[in-house]
């Protein structure tokens, strides 16, 4: 299996966790209008914002 194939098989939760590990809060582009940011990892990695973005309709 290639890395690309593994990424394609990820669930939304797995993809959100994976992408959250690649950013930090100080560069986070996600805004929470009606909810609090919930960081699950040390150093401000945020899964909930990434999951929210992944589940949005494409603009």
Predicted model as a PDB file, atoms N, CA, C, CB and O in Angstrom, pLDDT in the B-factor column:
MODEL        1                                                                  
ATOM      1  N   UNK A   1       0.849  -1.178   0.000  1.00 91.00           N  
ATOM      2  CA  UNK A   1       0.000   0.000   0.000  1.00 91.00           C  
ATOM      3  C   UNK A   1       0.895   1.241   0.000  1.00 91.00           C  
ATOM      4  CB  UNK A   1      -0.966  -0.002   1.228  1.00 91.00           C  
ATOM      5  O   UNK A   1       1.885   1.301   0.729  1.00 91.00           O  
ATOM      6  N   UNK A   2       0.543   2.213  -0.810  1.00 96.00           N  
ATOM      7  CA  UNK A   2       1.289   3.471  -0.847  1.00 96.00           C  
ATOM      8  C   UNK A   2       0.717   4.436   0.196  1.00 96.00           C  
ATOM      9  CB  UNK A   2       1.236   4.105  -2.271  1.00 96.00           C  
ATOM     10  O   UNK A   2      -0.378   4.219   0.715  1.00 96.00           O  
ATOM     11  N   UNK A   3       1.458   5.492   0.495  1.00 92.00           N  
ATOM     12  CA  UNK A   3       0.952   6.522   1.408  1.00 92.00           C  
ATOM     13  C   UNK A   3      -0.327   7.134   0.870  1.00 92.00           C  
ATOM     14  CB  UNK A   3       2.005   7.614   1.630  1.00 92.00           C  
ATOM     15  O   UNK A   3      -1.259   7.389   1.633  1.00 92.00           O  
ATOM     16  N   UNK A   4      -0.385   7.373  -0.426  1.00 95.00           N  
ATOM     17  CA  UNK A   4      -1.586   7.936  -1.056  1.00 95.00           C  
ATOM     18  C   UNK A   4      -2.795   7.027  -0.841  1.00 95.00           C  
ATOM     19  CB  UNK A   4      -1.352   8.152  -2.562  1.00 95.00           C  
ATOM     20  O   UNK A   4      -3.882   7.499  -0.509  1.00 95.00           O  
ATOM     21  N   UNK A   5      -2.602   5.746  -1.028  1.00 97.00           N  
ATOM     22  CA  UNK A   5      -3.705   4.796  -0.838  1.00 97.00           C  
ATOM     23  C   UNK A   5      -4.166   4.785   0.619  1.00 97.00           C  
ATOM     24  CB  UNK A   5      -3.277   3.379  -1.270  1.00 97.00           C  
ATOM     25  O   UNK A   5      -5.365   4.704   0.886  1.00 97.00           O  
ATOM     26  N   UNK A   6      -3.232   4.865   1.554  1.00 94.00           N  
ATOM     27  CA  UNK A   6      -3.593   4.904   2.974  1.00 94.00           C  
ATOM     28  C   UNK A   6      -4.395   6.155   3.289  1.00 94.00           C  
ATOM     29  CB  UNK A   6      -2.337   4.847   3.855  1.00 94.00           C  
ATOM     30  O   UNK A   6      -5.386   6.092   4.017  1.00 94.00           O  
ATOM     31  N   UNK A   7      -3.978   7.281   2.751  1.00 93.00           N  
ATOM     32  CA  UNK A   7      -4.696   8.539   2.982  1.00 93.00           C  
ATOM     33  C   UNK A   7      -6.108   8.454   2.414  1.00 93.00           C  
ATOM     34  CB  UNK A   7      -3.936   9.726   2.349  1.00 93.00           C  
ATOM     35  O   UNK A   7      -7.056   8.908   3.055  1.00 93.00           O  
ATOM     36  N   UNK A   8      -6.261   7.890   1.245  1.00 95.00           N  
ATOM     37  CA  UNK A   8      -7.592   7.761   0.635  1.00 95.00           C  
ATOM     38  C   UNK A   8      -8.524   6.873   1.445  1.00 95.00           C  
ATOM     39  CB  UNK A   8      -7.466   7.209  -0.767  1.00 95.00           C  
ATOM     40  O   UNK A   8      -9.743   7.014   1.345  1.00 95.00           O  
ATOM     41  N   UNK A   9      -7.989   5.976   2.229  1.00 97.00           N  
ATOM     42  CA  UNK A   9      -8.804   5.064   3.025  1.00 97.00           C  
ATOM     43  C   UNK A   9      -9.143   5.612   4.412  1.00 97.00           C  
ATOM     44  CB  UNK A   9      -8.094   3.749   3.167  1.00 97.00           C  
ATOM     45  O   UNK A   9      -9.878   4.970   5.163  1.00 97.00           O  
ATOM     46  N   UNK A  10      -8.624   6.775   4.756  1.00 96.00           N  
ATOM     47  CA  UNK A  10      -8.869   7.341   6.080  1.00 96.00           C  
ATOM     48  C   UNK A  10     -10.324   7.764   6.244  1.00 96.00           C  
ATOM     49  CB  UNK A  10      -7.949   8.533   6.323  1.00 96.00           C  
ATOM     50  O   UNK A  10     -10.972   8.218   5.300  1.00 96.00           O  
ATOM     51  N   UNK A  11     -10.817   7.604   7.462  1.00 96.00           N  
ATOM     52  CA  UNK A  11     -12.134   8.139   7.814  1.00 96.00           C  
ATOM     53  C   UNK A  11     -11.985   9.651   8.021  1.00 96.00           C  
ATOM     54  CB  UNK A  11     -12.718   7.437   9.108  1.00 96.00           C  
ATOM     55  O   UNK A  11     -10.870  10.173   8.041  1.00 96.00           O  
ATOM     56  N   UNK A  12     -13.103  10.341   8.173  1.00 94.00           N  
ATOM     57  CA  UNK A  12     -13.060  11.783   8.437  1.00 94.00           C  
ATOM     58  C   UNK A  12     -12.298  12.045   9.735  1.00 94.00           C  
ATOM     59  CB  UNK A  12     -14.500  12.376   8.520  1.00 94.00           C  
ATOM     60  O   UNK A  12     -11.494  12.974   9.806  1.00 94.00           O  
ATOM     61  N   UNK A  13     -12.543  11.240  10.749  1.00 90.00           N  
ATOM     62  CA  UNK A  13     -11.851  11.424  12.027  1.00 90.00           C  
ATOM     63  C   UNK A  13     -10.346  11.213  11.885  1.00 90.00           C  
ATOM     64  CB  UNK A  13     -12.413  10.464  13.075  1.00 90.00           C  
ATOM     65  O   UNK A  13      -9.553  11.984  12.424  1.00 90.00           O  
ATOM     66  N   UNK A  14      -9.957  10.169  11.160  1.00 92.00           N  
ATOM     67  CA  UNK A  14      -8.532   9.918  10.950  1.00 92.00           C  
ATOM     68  C   UNK A  14      -7.882  11.037  10.145  1.00 92.00           C  
ATOM     69  CB  UNK A  14      -8.328   8.581  10.242  1.00 92.00           C  
ATOM     70  O   UNK A  14      -6.769  11.460  10.456  1.00 92.00           O  
ATOM     71  N   UNK A  15      -8.572  11.517   9.113  1.00 91.00           N  
ATOM     72  CA  UNK A  15      -8.037  12.595   8.283  1.00 91.00           C  
ATOM     73  C   UNK A  15      -7.912  13.880   9.091  1.00 91.00           C  
ATOM     74  CB  UNK A  15      -8.929  12.824   7.053  1.00 91.00           C  
ATOM     75  O   UNK A  15      -6.928  14.605   8.947  1.00 91.00           O  
ATOM     76  N   UNK A  16      -8.896  14.171   9.937  1.00 86.00           N  
ATOM     77  CA  UNK A  16      -8.844  15.371  10.770  1.00 86.00           C  
ATOM     78  C   UNK A  16      -7.666  15.300  11.738  1.00 86.00           C  
ATOM     79  CB  UNK A  16     -10.162  15.548  11.547  1.00 86.00           C  
ATOM     80  O   UNK A  16      -6.945  16.282  11.916  1.00 86.00           O  
ATOM     81  N   UNK A  17      -7.474  14.148  12.356  1.00 85.00           N  
ATOM     82  CA  UNK A  17      -6.347  13.991  13.273  1.00 85.00           C  
ATOM     83  C   UNK A  17      -5.020  14.126  12.542  1.00 85.00           C  
ATOM     84  CB  UNK A  17      -6.419  12.640  13.979  1.00 85.00           C  
ATOM     85  O   UNK A  17      -4.106  14.793  13.027  1.00 85.00           O  
ATOM     86  N   UNK A  18      -4.911  13.498  11.382  1.00 86.00           N  
ATOM     87  CA  UNK A  18      -3.683  13.555  10.589  1.00 86.00           C  
ATOM     88  C   UNK A  18      -3.368  14.997  10.184  1.00 86.00           C  
ATOM     89  CB  UNK A  18      -3.808  12.663   9.336  1.00 86.00           C  
ATOM     90  O   UNK A  18      -2.234  15.452  10.336  1.00 86.00           O  
ATOM     91  N   UNK A  19      -4.372  15.715   9.669  1.00 83.00           N  
ATOM     92  CA  UNK A  19      -4.118  17.086   9.223  1.00 83.00           C  
ATOM     93  C   UNK A  19      -3.866  18.022  10.398  1.00 83.00           C  
ATOM     94  CB  UNK A  19      -5.293  17.599   8.398  1.00 83.00           C  
ATOM     95  O   UNK A  19      -3.098  18.975  10.272  1.00 83.00           O  
ATOM     96  N   UNK A  20      -4.502  17.763  11.543  1.00 80.00           N  
ATOM     97  CA  UNK A  20      -4.280  18.602  12.723  1.00 80.00           C  
ATOM     98  C   UNK A  20      -2.850  18.488  13.220  1.00 80.00           C  
ATOM     99  CB  UNK A  20      -5.248  18.220  13.839  1.00 80.00           C  
ATOM    100  O   UNK A  20      -2.310  19.443  13.780  1.00 80.00           O  
ATOM    101  N   UNK A  21      -2.244  17.354  13.026  1.00 80.00           N  
ATOM    102  CA  UNK A  21      -0.862  17.168  13.470  1.00 80.00           C  
ATOM    103  C   UNK A  21       0.116  17.997  12.627  1.00 80.00           C  
ATOM    104  CB  UNK A  21      -0.484  15.683  13.404  1.00 80.00           C  
ATOM    105  O   UNK A  21       1.261  18.202  13.031  1.00 80.00           O  
ATOM    106  N   UNK A  22      -0.328  18.467  11.469  1.00 78.00           N  
ATOM    107  CA  UNK A  22       0.552  19.212  10.560  1.00 78.00           C  
ATOM    108  C   UNK A  22       0.507  20.720  10.789  1.00 78.00           C  
ATOM    109  CB  UNK A  22       0.178  18.914   9.127  1.00 78.00           C  
ATOM    110  O   UNK A  22       1.270  21.453  10.159  1.00 78.00           O  
ATOM    111  N   UNK A  23      -0.360  21.198  11.666  1.00 72.00           N  
ATOM    112  CA  UNK A  23      -0.489  22.637  11.903  1.00 72.00           C  
ATOM    113  C   UNK A  23      -0.456  22.925  13.395  1.00 72.00           C  
ATOM    114  CB  UNK A  23      -1.790  23.182  11.280  1.00 72.00           C  
ATOM    115  O   UNK A  23      -0.515  22.011  14.218  1.00 72.00           O  
ATOM    116  N   UNK A  24      -0.363  24.198  13.731  1.00 66.00           N  
ATOM    117  CA  UNK A  24      -0.451  24.635  15.121  1.00 66.00           C  
ATOM    118  C   UNK A  24      -1.499  25.733  15.213  1.00 66.00           C  
ATOM    119  CB  UNK A  24       0.932  25.135  15.650  1.00 66.00           C  
ATOM    120  O   UNK A  24      -1.880  26.317  14.198  1.00 66.00           O  
ATOM    121  N   UNK A  25      -1.963  26.014  16.415  1.00 64.00           N  
ATOM    122  CA  UNK A  25      -3.025  27.015  16.605  1.00 64.00           C  
ATOM    123  C   UNK A  25      -2.640  28.391  16.069  1.00 64.00           C  
ATOM    124  CB  UNK A  25      -3.371  27.127  18.078  1.00 64.00           C  
ATOM    125  O   UNK A  25      -3.502  29.127  15.590  1.00 64.00           O  
ATOM    126  N   UNK A  26      -1.370  28.746  16.143  1.00 61.00           N  
ATOM    127  CA  UNK A  26      -0.990  30.084  15.706  1.00 61.00           C  
ATOM    128  C   UNK A  26      -1.093  30.258  14.196  1.00 61.00           C  
ATOM    129  CB  UNK A  26       0.414  30.390  16.156  1.00 61.00           C  
ATOM    130  O   UNK A  26      -1.030  31.387  13.708  1.00 61.00           O  
ATOM    131  N   UNK A  27      -1.247  29.181  13.451  1.00 57.00           N  
ATOM    132  CA  UNK A  27      -1.457  29.272  12.002  1.00 57.00           C  
ATOM    133  C   UNK A  27      -2.785  28.642  11.591  1.00 57.00           C  
ATOM    134  CB  UNK A  27      -0.305  28.594  11.255  1.00 57.00           C  
ATOM    135  O   UNK A  27      -3.026  28.419  10.405  1.00 57.00           O  
ATOM    136  N   UNK A  28      -3.637  28.358  12.560  1.00 62.00           N  
ATOM    137  CA  UNK A  28      -4.921  27.716  12.290  1.00 62.00           C  
ATOM    138  C   UNK A  28      -5.853  28.685  11.562  1.00 62.00           C  
ATOM    139  CB  UNK A  28      -5.571  27.224  13.603  1.00 62.00           C  
ATOM    140  O   UNK A  28      -6.005  29.836  11.972  1.00 62.00           O  
ATOM    141  N   UNK A  29      -6.468  28.217  10.493  1.00 57.00           N  
ATOM    142  CA  UNK A  29      -7.366  29.055   9.697  1.00 57.00           C  
ATOM    143  C   UNK A  29      -8.823  28.842  10.062  1.00 57.00           C  
ATOM    144  CB  UNK A  29      -7.167  28.780   8.225  1.00 57.00           C  
ATOM    145  O   UNK A  29      -9.702  29.445   9.446  1.00 57.00           O  
ATOM    146  N   UNK A  30      -9.101  28.004  11.041  1.00 59.00           N  
ATOM    147  CA  UNK A  30     -10.476  27.670  11.373  1.00 59.00           C  
ATOM    148  C   UNK A  30     -11.019  28.599  12.439  1.00 59.00           C  
ATOM    149  CB  UNK A  30     -10.577  26.228  11.835  1.00 59.00           C  
ATOM    150  O   UNK A  30     -10.332  28.923  13.408  1.00 59.00           O  
ATOM    151  N   UNK A  31     -12.267  29.027  12.250  1.00 58.00           N  
ATOM    152  CA  UNK A  31     -12.926  29.889  13.214  1.00 58.00           C  
ATOM    153  C   UNK A  31     -14.104  29.132  13.794  1.00 58.00           C  
ATOM    154  CB  UNK A  31     -13.380  31.228  12.564  1.00 58.00           C  
ATOM    155  O   UNK A  31     -14.756  28.350  13.101  1.00 58.00           O  
ATOM    156  N   UNK A  32     -14.371  29.367  15.058  1.00 54.00           N  
ATOM    157  CA  UNK A  32     -15.460  28.691  15.732  1.00 54.00           C  
ATOM    158  C   UNK A  32     -16.510  29.720  16.106  1.00 54.00           C  
ATOM    159  CB  UNK A  32     -14.959  27.925  16.979  1.00 54.00           C  
ATOM    160  O   UNK A  32     -16.363  30.437  17.096  1.00 54.00           O  
ATOM    161  N   UNK A  33     -17.568  29.791  15.313  1.00 55.00           N  
ATOM    162  CA  UNK A  33     -18.608  30.777  15.552  1.00 55.00           C  
ATOM    163  C   UNK A  33     -19.445  30.428  16.773  1.00 55.00           C  
ATOM    164  CB  UNK A  33     -19.496  30.903  14.335  1.00 55.00           C  
ATOM    165  O   UNK A  33     -19.743  31.286  17.604  1.00 55.00           O  
ATOM    166  N   UNK A  34     -19.821  29.158  16.870  1.00 55.00           N  
ATOM    167  CA  UNK A  34     -20.747  28.777  17.925  1.00 55.00           C  
ATOM    168  C   UNK A  34     -20.211  27.651  18.806  1.00 55.00           C  
ATOM    169  CB  UNK A  34     -22.059  28.364  17.320  1.00 55.00           C  
ATOM    170  O   UNK A  34     -20.975  27.004  19.522  1.00 55.00           O  
ATOM    171  N   UNK A  35     -18.916  27.419  18.755  1.00 57.00           N  
ATOM    172  CA  UNK A  35     -18.336  26.372  19.576  1.00 57.00           C  
ATOM    173  C   UNK A  35     -16.924  26.750  19.992  1.00 57.00           C  
ATOM    174  CB  UNK A  35     -18.334  25.038  18.827  1.00 57.00           C  
ATOM    175  O   UNK A  35     -16.272  27.579  19.356  1.00 57.00           O  
ATOM    176  N   UNK A  36     -16.472  26.137  21.057  1.00 60.00           N  
ATOM    177  CA  UNK A  36     -15.122  26.389  21.525  1.00 60.00           C  
ATOM    178  C   UNK A  36     -14.136  25.523  20.775  1.00 60.00           C  
ATOM    179  CB  UNK A  36     -15.013  26.140  23.022  1.00 60.00           C  
ATOM    180  O   UNK A  36     -14.456  24.399  20.388  1.00 60.00           O  
ATOM    181  N   UNK A  37     -12.951  26.035  20.569  1.00 59.00           N  
ATOM    182  CA  UNK A  37     -11.871  25.246  19.990  1.00 59.00           C  
ATOM    183  C   UNK A  37     -11.494  24.171  21.019  1.00 59.00           C  
ATOM    184  CB  UNK A  37     -10.626  26.153  19.609  1.00 59.00           C  
ATOM    185  O   UNK A  37     -11.316  24.467  22.200  1.00 59.00           O  
ATOM    186  N   UNK A  38     -11.379  22.951  20.566  1.00 58.00           N  
ATOM    187  CA  UNK A  38     -11.027  21.850  21.453  1.00 58.00           C  
ATOM    188  C   UNK A  38      -9.727  21.226  20.967  1.00 58.00           C  
ATOM    189  CB  UNK A  38     -12.164  20.791  21.514  1.00 58.00           C  
ATOM    190  O   UNK A  38      -9.731  20.435  20.024  1.00 58.00           O  
ATOM    191  N   UNK A  39      -8.634  21.573  21.595  1.00 59.00           N  
ATOM    192  CA  UNK A  39      -7.340  21.018  21.206  1.00 59.00           C  
ATOM    193  C   UNK A  39      -7.121  19.694  21.921  1.00 59.00           C  
ATOM    194  CB  UNK A  39      -6.192  22.008  21.525  1.00 59.00           C  
ATOM    195  O   UNK A  39      -7.234  19.608  23.144  1.00 59.00           O  
ATOM    196  N   UNK A  40      -6.810  18.680  21.156  1.00 54.00           N  
ATOM    197  CA  UNK A  40      -6.639  17.346  21.706  1.00 54.00           C  
ATOM    198  C   UNK A  40      -5.177  16.992  21.943  1.00 54.00           C  
ATOM    199  CB  UNK A  40      -7.262  16.336  20.789  1.00 54.00           C  
ATOM    200  O   UNK A  40      -4.888  16.043  22.673  1.00 54.00           O  
ATOM    201  N   UNK A  41      -4.254  17.727  21.346  1.00 54.00           N  
ATOM    202  CA  UNK A  41      -2.844  17.391  21.441  1.00 54.00           C  
ATOM    203  C   UNK A  41      -2.079  18.502  22.135  1.00 54.00           C  
ATOM    204  CB  UNK A  41      -2.259  17.126  20.057  1.00 54.00           C  
ATOM    205  O   UNK A  41      -2.530  19.647  22.186  1.00 54.00           O  
ATOM    206  N   UNK A  42      -0.930  18.156  22.662  1.00 48.00           N  
ATOM    207  CA  UNK A  42      -0.035  19.175  23.187  1.00 48.00           C  
ATOM    208  C   UNK A  42       0.351  20.109  22.041  1.00 48.00           C  
ATOM    209  CB  UNK A  42       1.231  18.533  23.846  1.00 48.00           C  
ATOM    210  O   UNK A  42       0.227  19.736  20.874  1.00 48.00           O  
ATOM    211  N   UNK A  43       0.800  21.278  22.349  1.00 41.00           N  
ATOM    212  CA  UNK A  43       1.267  22.265  21.372  1.00 41.00           C  
ATOM    213  C   UNK A  43       0.142  22.749  20.457  1.00 41.00           C  
ATOM    214  CB  UNK A  43       2.391  21.676  20.533  1.00 41.00           C  
ATOM    215  O   UNK A  43       0.413  23.197  19.343  1.00 41.00           O  
ATOM    216  N   UNK A  44      -1.094  22.671  20.896  1.00 46.00           N  
ATOM    217  CA  UNK A  44      -2.197  23.314  20.215  1.00 46.00           C  
ATOM    218  C   UNK A  44      -2.701  22.661  18.941  1.00 46.00           C  
ATOM    219  CB  UNK A  44      -1.814  24.652  19.908  1.00 46.00           C  
ATOM    220  O   UNK A  44      -3.338  23.337  18.134  1.00 46.00           O  
ATOM    221  N   UNK A  45      -2.451  21.407  18.729  1.00 55.00           N  
ATOM    222  CA  UNK A  45      -2.984  20.774  17.526  1.00 55.00           C  
ATOM    223  C   UNK A  45      -4.480  20.570  17.706  1.00 55.00           C  
ATOM    224  CB  UNK A  45      -2.268  19.420  17.235  1.00 55.00           C  
ATOM    225  O   UNK A  45      -4.931  20.134  18.766  1.00 55.00           O  
ATOM    226  N   UNK A  46      -5.239  20.882  16.683  1.00 74.00           N  
ATOM    227  CA  UNK A  46      -6.688  20.923  16.827  1.00 74.00           C  
ATOM    228  C   UNK A  46      -7.377  20.015  15.808  1.00 74.00           C  
ATOM    229  CB  UNK A  46      -7.192  22.355  16.678  1.00 74.00           C  
ATOM    230  O   UNK A  46      -7.255  20.218  14.600  1.00 74.00           O  
ATOM    231  N   UNK A  47      -8.094  19.023  16.306  1.00 77.00           N  
ATOM    232  CA  UNK A  47      -8.794  18.100  15.421  1.00 77.00           C  
ATOM    233  C   UNK A  47     -10.165  18.630  15.034  1.00 77.00           C  
ATOM    234  CB  UNK A  47      -8.932  16.740  16.080  1.00 77.00           C  
ATOM    235  O   UNK A  47     -10.566  18.503  13.877  1.00 77.00           O  
ATOM    236  N   UNK A  48     -10.886  19.216  15.965  1.00 76.00           N  
ATOM    237  CA  UNK A  48     -12.269  19.596  15.688  1.00 76.00           C  
ATOM    238  C   UNK A  48     -12.390  20.604  14.550  1.00 76.00           C  
ATOM    239  CB  UNK A  48     -12.899  20.165  16.933  1.00 76.00           C  
ATOM    240  O   UNK A  48     -13.334  20.516  13.765  1.00 76.00           O  
ATOM    241  N   UNK A  49     -11.480  21.544  14.435  1.00 75.00           N  
ATOM    242  CA  UNK A  49     -11.527  22.513  13.336  1.00 75.00           C  
ATOM    243  C   UNK A  49     -11.284  21.860  11.991  1.00 75.00           C  
ATOM    244  CB  UNK A  49     -10.508  23.609  13.558  1.00 75.00           C  
ATOM    245  O   UNK A  49     -11.923  22.209  10.998  1.00 75.00           O  
ATOM    246  N   UNK A  50     -10.367  20.922  11.958  1.00 80.00           N  
ATOM    247  CA  UNK A  50     -10.085  20.216  10.709  1.00 80.00           C  
ATOM    248  C   UNK A  50     -11.267  19.342  10.301  1.00 80.00           C  
ATOM    249  CB  UNK A  50      -8.818  19.360  10.849  1.00 80.00           C  
ATOM    250  O   UNK A  50     -11.614  19.269   9.123  1.00 80.00           O  
ATOM    251  N   UNK A  51     -11.881  18.681  11.278  1.00 83.00           N  
ATOM    252  CA  UNK A  51     -13.046  17.847  10.981  1.00 83.00           C  
ATOM    253  C   UNK A  51     -14.194  18.716  10.454  1.00 83.00           C  
ATOM    254  CB  UNK A  51     -13.493  17.064  12.247  1.00 83.00           C  
ATOM    255  O   UNK A  51     -14.876  18.350   9.496  1.00 83.00           O  
ATOM    256  N   UNK A  52     -14.391  19.855  11.087  1.00 81.00           N  
ATOM    257  CA  UNK A  52     -15.439  20.783  10.644  1.00 81.00           C  
ATOM    258  C   UNK A  52     -15.209  21.204   9.198  1.00 81.00           C  
ATOM    259  CB  UNK A  52     -15.485  22.025  11.555  1.00 81.00           C  
ATOM    260  O   UNK A  52     -16.149  21.241   8.404  1.00 81.00           O  
ATOM    261  N   UNK A  53     -13.963  21.522   8.853  1.00 81.00           N  
ATOM    262  CA  UNK A  53     -13.620  21.909   7.480  1.00 81.00           C  
ATOM    263  C   UNK A  53     -13.826  20.755   6.508  1.00 81.00           C  
ATOM    264  CB  UNK A  53     -12.172  22.394   7.410  1.00 81.00           C  
ATOM    265  O   UNK A  53     -14.377  20.952   5.425  1.00 81.00           O  
ATOM    266  N   UNK A  54     -13.394  19.565   6.878  1.00 86.00           N  
ATOM    267  CA  UNK A  54     -13.543  18.404   6.000  1.00 86.00           C  
ATOM    268  C   UNK A  54     -15.006  18.095   5.702  1.00 86.00           C  
ATOM    269  CB  UNK A  54     -12.881  17.189   6.626  1.00 86.00           C  
ATOM    270  O   UNK A  54     -15.319  17.598   4.620  1.00 86.00           O  
ATOM    271  N   UNK A  55     -15.896  18.377   6.630  1.00 89.00           N  
ATOM    272  CA  UNK A  55     -17.306  18.068   6.461  1.00 89.00           C  
ATOM    273  C   UNK A  55     -18.099  19.178   5.790  1.00 89.00           C  
ATOM    274  CB  UNK A  55     -17.908  17.765   7.783  1.00 89.00           C  
ATOM    275  O   UNK A  55     -19.292  19.008   5.539  1.00 89.00           O  
ATOM    276  N   UNK A  56     -17.470  20.308   5.493  1.00 86.00           N  
ATOM    277  CA  UNK A  56     -18.162  21.417   4.806  1.00 86.00           C  
ATOM    278  C   UNK A  56     -18.295  21.136   3.322  1.00 86.00           C  
ATOM    279  CB  UNK A  56     -17.410  22.744   5.019  1.00 86.00           C  
ATOM    280  O   UNK A  56     -17.494  20.406   2.738  1.00 86.00           O  
ATOM    281  N   UNK A  57     -19.313  21.724   2.721  1.00 90.00           N  
ATOM    282  CA  UNK A  57     -19.491  21.661   1.274  1.00 90.00           C  
ATOM    283  C   UNK A  57     -18.380  22.455   0.598  1.00 90.00           C  
ATOM    284  CB  UNK A  57     -20.887  22.202   0.858  1.00 90.00           C  
ATOM    285  O   UNK A  57     -17.895  23.447   1.142  1.00 90.00           O  
ATOM    286  N   UNK A  58     -17.991  22.021  -0.566  1.00 85.00           N  
ATOM    287  CA  UNK A  58     -16.963  22.725  -1.357  1.00 85.00           C  
ATOM    288  C   UNK A  58     -17.549  24.039  -1.848  1.00 85.00           C  
ATOM    289  CB  UNK A  58     -16.467  21.849  -2.568  1.00 85.00           C  
ATOM    290  O   UNK A  58     -18.691  24.089  -2.305  1.00 85.00           O  
ATOM    291  N   UNK A  59     -16.766  25.089  -1.752  1.00 80.00           N  
ATOM    292  CA  UNK A  59     -17.235  26.412  -2.238  1.00 80.00           C  
ATOM    293  C   UNK A  59     -16.878  26.601  -3.684  1.00 80.00           C  
ATOM    294  CB  UNK A  59     -16.632  27.558  -1.405  1.00 80.00           C  
ATOM    295  O   UNK A  59     -17.185  27.642  -4.265  1.00 80.00           O  
TER     296      UNK A  59                                                      
ENDMDL                                                                          
END                                                                             
